Amino acid sequence: MRSAGVADLVIDTNVVIDWYVPGRKEDQAYALAVLRDMIQNPRDRIIVPPHWDTEVGAVLLRAMRAGRIGEAELDAAMDDLANLPVNVLHLLPNFRAVVEAGRHFGCSGYDAAFAAIGYGMQCPVATADRGLRAACQRHGIEVFSPPGWTNGLH
């Protein structure tokens, strides 16, 4: 397996959602700091698991239906995200691998997919999710902290 470069980044769904959907102030501040860093320091690769597109689309649609964003904001988010250069990595090939990764990392199957990529590719994971952050920290996976980021998430 190829060792990831320092410019590789695994990006959790919640970070991307917080760019577009109002939420917790600390989470949005973190997400915007990640975005600023991505603009200032373009990544070799932004790596996501296969369910990322479905999860991002489902959450944006749910936010629009709940009135948290309008149709115009949903369309703008889709246009923006269509240009985000993500690399989909199929690291967990089947449900058994998802379950085993979830057991190993002590988190949901969805979160385990992000942790497994960070662990396997030796690259940081950008996430505001407390459970995923804890799983990464327990297993020596770097949780991405944008330069100058001082408002630690717990």
Long-range contacts (C-beta under 8 A, 24 or more apart in sequence): 1-120, 1-121, 2-121, 3-121, 3-122, 4-45, 4-47, 4-121, 4-122, 4-123, 5-44, 5-45, 5-123, 7-41, 7-42, 7-43, 7-44, 7-45, 8-43, 8-44, 8-45, 8-46, 8-47, 8-121, 8-123, 9-38, 9-43, 9-45, 9-46, 9-47, 9-123, 9-124, 9-125, 9-126, 9-144, 10-46, 10-47, 10-48, 10-114, 10-117, 10-118, 10-121, 10-123, 10-124, 10-125, 10-126, 11-46, 11-47, 11-48, 11-86, 11-125, 11-126, 11-127, 12-111, 12-114, 12-125, 12-126, 12-127, 12-128, 12-129, 12-132, 13-52, 13-55, 13-56, 13-59, 13-110, 14-127, 14-128, 14-129, 15-126, 15-127, 15-128, 16-56, 16-81, 16-84, 17-56, 17-59, 17-60, 17-63, 18-128, 19-77, 19-80, 20-60, 20-63, 20-69, 20-73, 20-76, 20-77, 20-80, 21-59, 21-60, 21-63, 21-68, 21-69, 22-68, 22-69, 24-128, 26-128, 26-151, 26-153, 27-128, 27-153, 29-151, 30-128, 30-146, 30-149, 30-151, 30-153, 31-128, 33-146, 33-148, 33-149, 34-126, 34-144, 34-146, 36-146, 37-146, 37-147, 43-85, 45-85, 45-87, 46-84, 46-85, 46-86, 46-87, 47-86, 47-87, 47-88, 47-89, 47-117, 47-121, 47-123, 48-86, 48-87, 48-88, 48-89, 48-114, 48-117, 49-88, 49-89, 49-90, 49-91, 49-92, 49-113, 49-114, 49-116, 49-117, 50-88, 50-89, 50-90, 50-113, 51-110, 51-113, 52-86, 52-88, 53-88, 55-110, 56-81, 89-117, 89-121, 91-116, 91-117, 91-120, 92-116, 104-139, 105-135, 105-138, 105-139, 106-134, 106-135, 106-138, 107-131, 107-132, 107-134, 107-135, 111-135, 115-139, 115-141, 118-142, 128-153, 130-154
